[in-house]
């Protein structure tokens, strides 16, 4: 009885790193993780390019420079239409946007 107990403890403590995965499964997992890494990299690059384009588009508004365009974009105003249609209070809540800029933008309506 003690020998059975000791053999179980031995098997638990000194268990080798045996996995149920075959080499083929390991290869598939490695290939899958490589694909997801490249997909996330391309998605990240695409998002970065889109955000740059949107920020550049926002700079076409009168009185909006690079800093205020970035602040507007990060505040959720992704397009020029969204900025023009926004309430004055929402625009003033964005850091870097002052009353004079809001007045210029409201003239565009």
Residue pairs with C-beta under 8 A, 6 or more apart in sequence:
21 29
51 73
54 73
54 78
54 79
55 66
55 69
55 70
55 73
56 69
57 79
57 80
58 64
58 69
58 72
58 73
58 77
58 79
58 80
58 83
59 65
59 66
59 69
60 80
61 69
61 80
61 83
61 84
61 104
61 105
61 108
62 104
62 105
62 108
63 100
63 101
63 104
63 105
64 72
64 83
64 101
64 105
67 96
68 94
68 96
68 97
68 101
71 94
71 95
71 96
71 97
72 83
72 91
72 94
72 97
75 93
75 94
76 82
77 83
77 86
77 94
83 91
83 105
84 105
84 108
84 109
88 102
88 106
91 97
91 101
91 102
91 105
92 98
92 99
92 102
